[in-house]
């Protein structure tokens, strides 16, 4: 019994170490210290699994087999899911994985099959390794050798000595992604975030202390009775104002800021030339979300908390004063939302109905199926549709969908735009399809903006990305590359000036209001205006993004400040603006 348990322990440990070495080899981040810490973590975790195996071995043989199979399944799934997740997001498993519960399964499946994420190879590897592990276990069960219990005693030491093996990891695991690549870290990531789906958030679930203390620290709101709106209120200070008849707020799928690097000027000349135009202002921005759903909620509610996972139709608290629809309604604009994908995507119909806005999706668009990609209608179709529905005094928010995995270049079937594959291959053969898709989608967008500006010169245009596009041709992990998007504003009839060195997505709504609102107009937002009609000194202020902050000309991984802002946003939505 002790011999078999020891063998099983080393089977588990060997599996963990094999995945660890493969990961370190792929991402070239191997060091003896990192390997040693990870080894200790894996030994402790595998010791726990082996100890449970020993306990199970006192029962019937079939229960031992079932436990072993479950343990192997859990190890394989967690390791392979992590490898795929890290390839996409460059970090350990977190709440982004909950998109599996809210996206359309068929679209996710098609993307998984056609994309370069390695999901199909991972499934094949899982089947092969699972069969091999079962056969190994059968051989272990048939071996009746009896050895003394010293090896098992060592296992128990590794399993039960929390101070020796877990505390050092807990202290440093967030300082280095490699330290989170143990089997325990992957399983913990899977379980923790899937578990979130089973309950509603409370303020305590953010683990930031009491609401009063958090508001006092973050917003400097330390009154006896705190009114959050008092500290989120902004007032337009100058008299300069443009009066556009239409506002076009384009959220471009996966538009990363790295496209504005000089080396991409030839390939993405449409974007590069556009930001050089008179009356166009551009600022690098931190993204506040890692996926489109999250980005949508954050920009519509204008808070740090995205509640697309626990959305409740018709809940009145979504009508918080920070939401973009009500702020623009106060300025005389009604809101239209356009997206070429499924009905009620991300609860958009329910949300906008509640806020009194219009939504248009694939059910409203009459076009051939040849004009569709894996996620909905291609951008050119949706832009054409937008032309027919954007009326005067309207804020028109559009989210594009073409620049999205699996990057199958389906738009070539109906588009006359020639893709410069020769230029693309000089930059990167690995990301040929991704760059070709981005080239097409950004050209469609810029051409539409230019044409619309000629027909409707009294229109304001905003262009931004929903989130970083999850790849760059250098495969760099640099924060300034992997957490940034552009924000561009263009008004053909007046010059717009950037006033911040770096901005973020929560600054977009205040920036638009700062351009179009009369003096003394009051509005509510967690963000601040970073664009103006008058030239001002560029502010180098603290900016908060998703897992990133910017201050003093430096990008840094964020501590718990963003979490505290998310917690206060949650409180505002679900508990109201008063903290007693």
FENDA-V33822 format. One record per helix or strand of 3 or more residues. SS is the DSSP state (H for helix, E for strand). FROM is the first residue (numbers start at 0). TO is the last residue. Records with the same first field share a line. If there is no record, write none. Layout:
SS: FROM-TO ; FROM-TO
This chain:
H: 1-26 ; 31-55 ; 60-88 ; 94-101 ; 104-113 ; 118-141 ; 149-159 ; 161-164 ; 166-171 ; 176-179 ; 182-195 ; 202-205 ; 210-217 ; 227-231 ; 256-259 ; 261-263 ; 268-273 ; 291-300 ; 315-318 ; 323-328 ; 344-354 ; 368-370 ; 378-388 ; 409-412 ; 420-426 ; 431-454 ; 478-481 ; 506-515 ; 560-574
E: 232-234 ; 245-251 ; 279-285 ; 333-338 ; 357-359 ; 393-398 ; 458-464 ; 483-490 ; 521-523 ; 542-544 ; 547-550 ; 553-555
